[in-house]
Amino acid sequence: MTKILSGEFDSLDQARNALDDLINSGLDREKVFLDRDNTLVKVMIPNDIEREVREILDRHEPAAVFERAA
């Protein structure tokens, strides 16, 4: 099953850094999105890599992380 994790950040710089870190970890660029207006990073992922993606998002100190089914 695929889900979407969204990290909400206090600044655009934090969101960009999280985005770069996710892409550099090997995630497909087409599965990672930056919502600049709301400083959100959205990631479409299968369940088996959720832990790794959450760890990467948490490194950048999001204000919140949301999850929903894709």
Backbone as JSON, one array per atom type, in Angstrom:
{
  "sequence": "MTKILSGEFDSLDQARNALDDLINSGLDREKVFLDRDNTLVKVMIPNDIEREVREILDRHEPAAVFERAA",
  "N": [[0.84, -1.18, 0.0], [0.45, 2.24, -0.71], [1.33, 5.38, 0.72], [1.01, 8.82, 1.72], [3.28, 10.92, 3.17], [3.51, 13.93, 4.86], [5.48, 16.61, 5.7], [5.36, 19.4, 7.68], [6.86, 22.49, 7.79], [8.57, 25.17, 9.56], [9.96, 27.01, 8.1], [10.85, 27.88, 4.72], [13.45, 27.21, 4.02], [14.05, 25.06, 5.75], [12.23, 23.17, 4.75], [13.16, 22.89, 2.1], [15.71, 21.81, 2.61], [15.0, 19.37, 3.78], [13.69, 18.19, 1.6], [15.86, 17.99, -0.23], [17.48, 16.2, 1.22], [15.85, 13.91, 1.27], [15.75, 13.27, -1.47], [18.47, 12.86, -1.98], [18.8, 10.57, -0.51], [17.95, 8.63, -2.12], [15.33, 8.46, -2.93], [12.84, 8.57, -5.44], [12.66, 11.35, -7.48], [10.28, 12.11, -8.6], [8.43, 11.38, -6.74], [8.51, 13.05, -4.62], [7.52, 16.11, -3.29], [7.44, 19.68, -3.1], [5.64, 22.02, -1.43], [5.63, 25.18, -1.6], [4.14, 27.4, -0.75], [2.88, 26.57, 1.59], [4.93, 25.55, 3.05], [5.42, 22.74, 3.01], [6.58, 19.39, 2.71], [5.89, 16.77, 0.69], [5.66, 13.29, 0.43], [5.37, 10.46, -1.51], [5.11, 7.18, -0.67], [5.89, 3.63, -0.36], [4.78, 1.36, 2.22], [6.99, 0.0, 3.31], [9.25, 1.66, 3.47], [8.65, 3.66, 5.17], [9.59, 4.23, 7.8], [12.28, 5.07, 7.39], [11.87, 7.4, 5.85], [10.39, 8.98, 7.65], [12.38, 9.35, 9.6], [14.21, 10.91, 8.18], [12.66, 13.21, 7.65], [12.2, 14.01, 10.31], [14.77, 14.75, 11.11], [14.98, 17.31, 10.21], [13.4, 18.8, 11.78], [10.39, 19.14, 11.7], [7.32, 21.01, 12.13], [5.08, 19.51, 12.21], [4.03, 16.2, 11.23], [2.15, 14.6, 8.84], [0.0, 11.95, 7.78], [-1.47, 10.06, 5.18], [-3.54, 7.87, 3.23], [-2.7, 7.01, -0.1]],
  "CA": [[0.0, 0.0, 0.0], [1.18, 3.5, -0.78], [0.79, 6.46, 1.54], [1.67, 10.12, 1.56], [3.72, 11.59, 4.39], [3.72, 15.36, 4.65], [6.15, 17.31, 6.78], [5.11, 20.85, 7.68], [8.04, 23.15, 8.36], [8.43, 26.58, 9.93], [10.59, 27.86, 7.1], [11.08, 27.29, 3.41], [14.79, 26.62, 4.03], [13.93, 23.73, 6.37], [11.52, 22.31, 3.8], [14.08, 22.6, 0.99], [16.75, 20.91, 3.12], [14.38, 18.05, 3.93], [13.5, 17.71, 0.23], [17.17, 17.59, -0.75], [17.91, 15.02, 1.96], [15.04, 12.79, 0.79], [16.2, 12.93, -2.83], [19.83, 12.32, -1.86], [18.74, 9.23, 0.09], [17.62, 7.69, -3.18], [13.92, 8.49, -3.32], [12.55, 9.03, -6.79], [12.31, 12.79, -7.48], [8.88, 12.24, -8.99], [7.6, 11.01, -5.6], [8.75, 14.03, -3.55], [6.99, 17.4, -3.73], [7.58, 20.81, -2.2], [4.58, 23.02, -1.47], [6.31, 26.37, -1.09], [3.2, 28.3, -0.08], [2.54, 26.05, 2.92], [6.17, 24.96, 3.56], [5.19, 21.31, 3.19], [7.23, 18.42, 1.86], [5.01, 15.62, 0.57], [6.4, 12.15, -0.09], [4.58, 9.26, -1.79], [5.99, 6.06, -0.33], [5.31, 2.35, 0.07], [4.9, 1.18, 3.67], [8.27, -0.58, 3.76], [10.3, 2.66, 3.72], [8.08, 4.75, 5.98], [10.47, 4.56, 8.94], [13.42, 5.84, 6.88], [11.39, 8.72, 5.44], [10.08, 9.72, 8.88], [13.65, 9.74, 10.22], [14.77, 12.02, 7.41], [11.84, 14.39, 7.93], [12.44, 14.41, 11.71], [16.08, 15.4, 11.19], [14.84, 18.71, 9.83], [12.54, 19.38, 12.81], [9.1, 19.65, 11.22], [6.33, 21.39, 13.13], [4.14, 18.38, 12.26], [4.09, 15.22, 10.15], [0.82, 14.05, 8.58], [-0.01, 10.74, 6.97], [-2.76, 9.67, 4.61], [-3.46, 6.88, 2.16], [-2.61, 7.6, -1.44]],
  "C": [[0.88, 1.25, 0.0], [0.51, 4.53, 0.1], [1.55, 7.74, 1.24], [2.0, 10.64, 2.95], [3.99, 13.04, 4.03], [4.37, 15.95, 5.89], [5.9, 18.8, 6.64], [6.24, 21.53, 8.43], [7.78, 24.61, 8.64], [9.02, 27.51, 8.9], [10.77, 27.11, 5.79], [12.46, 26.64, 3.34], [14.77, 25.22, 4.65], [13.28, 22.75, 5.4], [12.42, 21.93, 2.64], [15.18, 21.63, 1.41], [16.21, 19.5, 3.28], [14.17, 17.42, 2.55], [14.81, 17.2, -0.35], [17.66, 16.3, -0.09], [17.15, 13.78, 1.49], [15.5, 12.33, -0.59], [17.59, 12.31, -2.78], [19.86, 10.93, -1.24], [18.34, 8.18, -0.93], [16.16, 7.65, -3.57], [13.78, 9.08, -4.71], [12.05, 10.48, -6.74], [10.84, 13.01, -7.82], [7.91, 11.91, -7.85], [7.72, 12.0, -4.43], [8.36, 15.42, -4.07], [7.2, 18.47, -2.66], [6.44, 21.78, -2.45], [5.15, 24.27, -0.81], [5.37, 27.3, -0.31], [2.9, 27.88, 1.36], [3.73, 25.41, 3.62], [5.98, 23.49, 3.96], [6.07, 20.52, 2.23], [6.34, 17.2, 1.87], [5.77, 14.5, -0.13], [5.43, 10.98, -0.29], [5.49, 8.06, -1.6], [5.22, 4.76, -0.12], [5.56, 2.2, 1.57], [6.28, 0.75, 4.13], [9.39, 0.43, 3.97], [9.8, 3.83, 4.57], [9.02, 5.18, 7.1], [11.64, 5.44, 8.49], [13.0, 7.26, 6.51], [11.04, 9.57, 6.66], [11.35, 10.2, 9.57], [14.27, 10.92, 9.5], [13.97, 13.3, 7.68], [12.13, 14.92, 9.34], [13.78, 15.11, 11.9], [15.98, 16.9, 10.96], [13.8, 19.44, 10.69], [11.25, 19.98, 12.28], [8.21, 20.06, 12.39], [5.32, 20.26, 13.3], [4.41, 17.46, 11.07], [2.7, 14.59, 10.04], [0.95, 12.86, 7.67], [-1.41, 10.51, 6.44], [-2.54, 8.65, 3.51], [-3.44, 7.59, 0.82], [-3.66, 7.04, -2.36]]
}
